[in-house]
Amino acid sequence: MSVLDERDLATRYAGGVAGVREALGRLALEGLVVRRPRVGTVVAPLDIREIEQAFEVRSILEARTAGLAAKKAMSDDIAAISSAFDGAEAAIEAADFRSMLAMDRQFHLAVAMATGNATLARFIVSLQNVATRFWIWEMEKQSPEDQLKDVTLHRALATAIADHDPVRAEAAAAKLVGEPPSAYLG
């Protein structure tokens, strides 16, 4: 529920206020921020129910996406997927959560784009945005060993796609999506 100041964001990200306003409008459409009259734009509260539902959809959609990527991926796609977690070990050692989350976004976008289906990629990105809010909160509690295990799961999926093995890719993606938030919150 933190208030987001458009001018501060424009300065922080070396952009214009109009661009920030447009980005906040898009985030509002995705439910990540809330616009309130006389208050401004605030970060939307973490809605565990919404995140739980996003995980249900991800468990269905991302496995099929990985299978399709394994069938259709071109060499450039495979390079983007395979390199997404380059530097992950250093980022984990430095507790650089922002870099890890950026790598995760890059990876899942590259997998979705490898399907050749832009509509599917938009859905994956939208679901990823919802799930990322949970992982930001959860990542701070993970040990470096747990984070390395997650990187290993991503790399296993990358290998299955590079091998053009849709069955293995679907299984690896299902394992990667993992458990919904309720499994962690008990």
Phi, psi and omega in degrees: 000017177294139177281134180257121179268120184300319181294318178298319179294320179298319179293314182301319184257013176052048178231186178264158179297322180298318178295320178295317180299318178296316179298318179295325176297319177294318178296326177295320178298329179272358178080014182273337173226162179234132177263128182234130177301139178065001176245315183110203181264131180235154176292129180294144177296153178289116183255100183299324179298315179296319179294319178300315179294321178298321178295323177299315180292317179301319183298331178276309190285318186289328177295314179294324178298316180297319178297318178293320177298321179297328179283324192251349187301134175263172184300322177295321178297314181297321178297318180295318180293312184293332183265357185302327182255021172298130181087006183297319182299318179294320179295321178295314180301324181273001184055040181269083184295325180299316179295319179297317179293323177296320178297318180298314178299314181300316181299306185293325175294317180298319177298313181296319180292332179294343177286341184077012183243101183295327178295315177299317180300320178297319178296316180299315180298317180298315178296321180297321179299319179292313182295326181300325179301321178290317183293329175300315181292318185284325186301325180296340181266345183285147174280160175303326179296319178295321178295321177296323177299320179296318177299318179300321177295319177299315182292327176296320177294318178301318180295318179297320178293316179299328179278359182055045181247092184297326180294311178295323179296316179297318179294318180294320179293320179298319178293323182292316179301320173070207186275149176288167181306326182300332178292331181271331186271347176063000000 
